[in-house]
C-alpha cells in the first residue's frame, strides 16, 4: 500500500507522556504543595519539558485530553 497517511505527524506533535513522580524527589517548595501525597503525576512533552504536575494519573490524562493532547503512560 502506498497511500500516504499524514495524520501521524499531526498526532506526534500532540503526544505527551504521563509518569509517576515521588514527591520526595521534588524541590521543597513543590513538596509543600503536595498536601500529604507521596506520589503525583507529571505530564511531559517529548523533549522532556514538564507541562504539569497533578495529584493522580486520571487527572493527568484528563488534563492532557482537555488541551487536545494525546497522553501516553511512561513507567
N, C-alpha and C positions, 0 to 999 in steps of 0.2 A: 504494500500500500504506500503510495507516495503523496497522499493528501496532507498538506501542512496543517499543523494544529497550533495556532498562535496563542491559545489560551494559557499554555504552560508558562510562558514568560510573564504574563499578567499575574498569574497566581503566585509565582515565585517571589515577586516583589511584595506580596501581601502576607507571606508566611512569617509567623512569629513563633518563638519557642517558649514553652512554659516549663519551668523547672522548680523543684523544691529548693528552698534556701533555709538553712538553720539560722535562727535569729541570733544565736551566739556568734555567728561569723560576720554579722553586720556591724557597722560603726555604732558606737554607743548612743548617738542621738536617734538612730533608727530603732535600736533595741528598745528604747524608752517608749516608742510609739506602738510597739507590737502588743502592748496590753496583755501580757501573760502568755502569749503564744510562744511555742518553741520552734515551730516551723511555719514559714509562709511561702508564697509562690511568686516567682519573678517572671515577667514577660519580657523577652529579648528579641531584637531584630537579628537577622542572620549574621551581621557583622559584630555582634556582641553587645550592642548598645542596649542598656536596660531602659525599658519604657515604663514599667510599673512594678510595684510590689503590692500584693494583695493578700488577704487573710487565708484564702483557700483556692484549691485548683479549679473548682467550678466557677468561682468569681473571675479567675484569670481567663478562662475560656469565654465566659460571657462578655467580659470587658473587651477582649480581642474581637469577638464577633460583632459587638455593638459598634466597633470602629472599622467594620468591613475588612478585618484581617482574618487570616486563616491560621488558627492555633494548632501547634503540634507539641505533644509531650516529649520532654527530654529527661532521661534518667541520670 
